[in-house]
């Protein structure tokens, strides 16, 4: 999982990426290709 200060560029890496808020943190998840997971902060 990548940790980044801005998720906008990581969301654009793949069309299936979704930005999700969980427990006060912002994540990028991708069901079809899990190697695009990322977290903000």
ZIQUI-V992573 format. One record per helix or strand of 2 or more residues. SS is the DSSP state (helix for helix, strand for strand). FROM is the first residue (numbers start at 0). LEN is the number of residues. If there is no record, write none. Layout:
BEGIN
SS&FROM&LEN  SS&FROM&LEN
END
This chain:
BEGIN
strand&1&3  helix&7&4  strand&17&5  strand&24&5  helix&33&3  strand&37&3
END
